[in-house]
């Protein structure tokens, strides 16, 4: 995982703006507080699996929240990103785990594959299409880190498969490791 001094935004929520290419950025929408605003995120149109991921991660009683996303086809490859982190009210001791998140996810994926042949194919594939970055974050007067996950897959089903596993990891597996 690459540590960056800055990636996209540092303070959340951020203001809506028009990008240089003329596309509109909705700004930082806190879907934990305003889940109905998911309908405003035009990047999710046409990608129900990404919408499902965003809804699951921001659902009530979760540990994580999303900050932004994008998706589209570039040179016949489905590309996108998702910015996310722990919620400000998540246990402070979990923040240290963010620097090892890629390793924790790969460890989960190794255990999630039912047989050796699937593990030998799935883990390198996930490592090939997913890139993880960590950078500073300030949210609601809390300072810690956010994760940026980019994906790039020639087969859209591959991106969907990987993001579905990341969603399960964030909403079920990782929280189960830290239950009291």
Beta strands, then each sheet from edge to edge (+ up, - down):
strand 1: 2-3
strand 2: 11-12
strand 3: 17-18
strand 4: 24-25
strand 5: 64-74
strand 6: 77-86
strand 7: 130-139
strand 8: 142-153
sheet 1: 1+ 7+ 2+
sheet 2: 1+ 7+ 8- 6+ 5-
sheet 3: 3+ 4-
end
